[in-house]
Structure formats: C-alpha cells, structure tokens
Amino acid sequence: MATVYRALDTRLDRVLALKVMHPTLAADGSFVERFIREAKSVARLAHPNVVQVFDQGADGSYVYLAMEYIAGCTLRDVLRERGALQPRAALDILEPVLAALGAAHRAGFVHRDMKPENVLIGDDGRVKVADFGLVRSVDTVTSTTGAVLGTVSYLAPEQIEQGTADPRVDVYACGVVLYEMLTGGRPHSGDSPAQVLYKHIHEDVPPPSAQVPGLPYELDELVASATARTPDVRPQDAAALLGQVLRARAGLSAEQLDAVPPQALSAEHDNAEDRTSVIPRSLTVPRPLPVNEDEDPVAAVQHTSRLDSPPVAPRRRPGRPRRGLITLIAAVLVVFGVGAGVWYINSGQFTEVPQLLAKTQAQAQAKLTAAGLDVKRVRLEYSDTVERGAVIRTDPAAGARIRSNDSVTLVVSRGPEIVKVPDLTGVPLGKAQAKLKAAGLEPGVVSRAFSDSVPRGAVISTDPETGIKRHAGSAIALLVSKGNPVDVPDVTGDDLDDAKRELEGAGLKVIVSTEQVNSQYDKGQVAEQTPEGGKQAAEGDTVTLKLSKGPEMIEVPDVVGDSVDDATKALEDAGFQVEKDQGLLGLFSDTVRKQSVEGGEKAPKGSTITITIR
C-alpha cells in the first residue's frame, strides 16, 4: 500500500517518517480514502503511545502522511533476535500497546491489524502503536462477503467468518501477540494461510505454559481471556484487557516476572504471514468432501482439514452396498458425540466469575450462589475508593473461567484506613520519614527554618500536626531545623587565607570555586561570595568563594580635542568613570586638552579617567 521513508522536515528541522502511497494505488479512490482516514483517525487520538501524524497531503500523483519518527525497532525485530521474552518484558510492552488501543477504542476506532510489526520500541524504551491504515469507526462496522483485510496469524474468528470487526478483534490480536512474546512462536501454524485461518475458527489458542513450562497460571488466563473464540467472552475493549493485565501482574512475584524462558523456544518466522493481505474469505470455508466407498474413513476425516486441497472426484461401483455413506454418517455421529464431550470438558464444566465490584457482601454471595459458585472465604482490606462493606475484587477475578461449584474469595472493603500523625519533633529527617511510612503515611514536602531549640537536621513540626487523623497514604509536610542562625561575614576584597579564617571562625564551611572572575580587586583576592555578606546561614552551612583574576583591562578612547559631553560619553560607554579637571580657565572652555590615561593605552575596566579642560 505504501513505502515509509525517513525524511527531514526542512521548515522545522526535524526528522520524521514519510509514508508515501504507491502511485499505482493513488488512482483508486478507496485506497486514498483509507489512507486519509488513517491520518484523520490518528490525529484525533493524540496519545503518547500512538505514533503521531503531523500532516497529510498530495504532491502530483504522490499521496503522503508525515508522521513522528521513532528511532528504534519493531517488536518483530525483538522476537526474531531474542525469541521468547521474560513475562515482565512482555507485560511492559503489552501495557502501553493496550493503553494506545484503549484510547482508540474509546475514541470510536478499531485498529484491525495489530501485530508485532506495528509495535514500535524506541531507543529510549518508549512503546508506540503504528499503522492505523485499516482503522474503522466502531459505529460504521459492516460485514464483508468477498475478502478480509488483515494479517493471517492475528485475525479473530469473526473477522474470518463474517468479516466483522469491533474492538474485540484488536483484543484477540493482542492475545496472540502476548502468546508470541511469552513463547517465541505463534499459536497456530500451517502449510498454507487457509490452514491457519481454519485453526483460528476451530481451535482455541493453547496456554503458553504448554510451550514454556513454569509460566504462571495468571498468564495462561490472560491469553485465554483475550483469545476466546466467542467475542462475547473476551474483554469488551483494550482498556478492559489492560485492567486484567494489571491485576494479573499484581498477583505475580518478582521471580515469576523475571523468569528466563528457555532459549530453545526462539521461533522461525515466515515473513509471508507477517504481511497485511487481502484474504479471500472462501479460504476459510471447507470444501465438500465427496464420499468414496473404498476410502478409509479416518483418511476422509483427516482430509477435511486440508482446506487448500482440491476435491476428489467420487467413484462408486454399481451393485455394491453404499458403505462409504454409512461410514460417513457414522463418522458424523462420532464427531457430534466427541464434540459434545469436548464442549462439556471445555465449557460445560466451567462458568465465569460474575462482576461483583461495589456489591455488598450479601449481594455478592447471592450472585455467586446463582452462578453455581461458593464463597471460599471473605478477606477484609482497607480502601479509599470502595465504601465499607462493598466488594473490592474477587479471586479469581471477574470474568475468569473456573469450574462450576468451585469457590471464590471475596475481598471486602473495611473503608479507608485512618491513622494518626506521629510525634516527630526532634527526630532526624531520615528517621522521621521512615516513621511516617511505618505508620502508613507518606513523607511530603520538606522545608527548612532556623531554630535555636531543635538540632540541625531534625524535625521542628509537621503539617498536619501531631495527633491529627488522616487517611493512610496521605502526605505529611515536614519542617526541618537549620540550626542556629549565623551572620555571614563580608570577605570580598580579602586575601583568601584571611577570608577562610573569618568564615570558619563564624562556624561556616568554605569552598573555593575553580572559576575566577575579573573584578576591581587584585588577583587572588575574594571577588564574590555566596551567600553574600550580611545574609544569615545555619551553623555548618557552606560559603562558596570566587577569586579575582584582577581587573579587566580595556583600551582607553582618545578624547583630546573633543567636547566635554562627547568625551564623557565615549569614556563611560567604554566602561570607565569620568572625573573633570576644569580649573579657572576651564570655566570658559568646552574642549578636552588632556586625559589622565592616553588614548590607545589600557586601563582597568571601571577605573576613573580624569579629563582636563582648558
């Protein structure tokens, strides 16, 4: 559809990515419409995890998008190089992807082509979703009968069968991407695209732990939830899936998150399956299998999975019983029987944990009973957002598939945790902050003031005051003592040794800056000090001294013969002060006859030049 170039915006002097539609497609109105739709859709998102579109336009037969350039690589590059990722890395990538898609879904858009190629990872670690070329509005989704646009390995069953797409197709694709990050390989493979599509429709995505033993059950549940073949069973959009991901991560230990997957699970990738393609939906419909009375019935059943195989012409010998038809009917009955058993094993024994957030404990227990589930135990936790007695969450989480008659743990709110501000007067700052955390509070802003009663570095007071009740997690401001105040002596113009002696005698520390400055003072004398003389500091504070390089020498203008006003202006503009020597004769003259430093010579900047008027 397009080629992407790295380009330079010459007006703003910035590197950007320039996506240029192939000229052969620019004459096709539908392609151009899709191209422009991508620009408008992304421009409306303005999300930190979505590649930004700066501009869209046309130049002759070239239609283009000017987009944010991300220096880095794609998730596909990472998977090719590393294979399976640690769970922490996989979730670190998935979460911003879901945040971006969640923003798109809430804005009314479906991406429709989520895959590792469209996940960009910047050199600075930022994760961004790219290529909204197939984006569609949620409220304008229609069914297509001829073909499906997308990438074979990431298409949801309803995209394949009906050509429909709502936010749940992006959820499905993200589930496949998560499986791929955890295992290093795709969940469904085959000798042809048709076989992969067939598996999407008829086979569940296997649990990642089947490929990587030891992966936590929570990750299997995430993949199963996102890739449920029935759309209604999946999270409704990426934001809902993100909530499940965050809850799952919270339940994993550091060891589980950082477990290193076996390197052997690194997978080879077929580039053909990575491309966004026009996929005829006829590929997804099995061809009718002619019955041959002499064919092995097992071979006949196996043949139904070869979606790309040509039909076999039927052969029938006259006068023989129609054993092939009987065999096929028997096989169909067996398949229906096995199918019912599989349904019972996979679905009949399972139910979903109902949504119980904010329900009272009694309401939650009633709803669980109605769903055929028991309450295993009730655990109380503090909550600032859920009122006392209401359900905060369940274990397993809402929407999780568990066996019928299984038990669920209810986590019920005790209301907000209330704690008293401890007495920290006179406690050193570090210990005071630790005491606040131990009490369930957070150290807040630290400000400092002089005190003649509280030692330097210890707490004078808190805000709120000692004994005041606050919600757990509230920030408490600390006022810390700077100790007794000390008047800072003015040592500018002093020799360094004398300046140090005077400052240290006042209880202050001295640092001599490596930077020296020109000043009116002689070289080596103190030119500047921070804080300045006359200010107050705490005992033990540091005073920084800058030494003089001596005065800056500048050339004196020649003003002999000039009028008094012109001479004065020229000397002051050059950085000198001016003194006038007029005498009695000068009262009747306006011409400079002499200057104390001759023109062209150098004198210290700021020094006084005397002009004689005769």
Secondary structure by P-SEA (a helix, b strand, c coil): ccccccccccccbbbbbbbbccccccccaaaaaaaaaaaaaaaacccccccccccccccccbbbbbbbbbccccaaaaaaacccccaaaaaaaaaaaaaaaaaaaaacccccccccccccccccbbbbbcccccccccccbbbbccccccccccccccccccccccaaaaaaaaaaaaaaaaccccccccccaaaaaaaaacccccccccccccccaaaaaaaaaaaccccccccccaaaaaaaaaaaaaaccccccccccccccccccccccccccccccccccccbbbbbccccaaaaaaacccccccbbbbbbbccccaaaaaaaaaaaaaaaaaaaaaaaacccccccccccccccaaaaaaaaaaacccccbbbbbbbccccccccccccccccccccccbbbbbbccccbbbbcccccccccaaaaaaaaaaacccccbbbbbbbccccccccccccccccccccccbbbbbbbbccbbbbbbbcccccaaaaaaaaaaabbbbbbbcbbbbccccccccccccccccccccccbbbbbbbbcccbbbbbcccccccaaaaaaaaaaabbbbbbbbccccccccccccccccccccccccbbbbbbcc
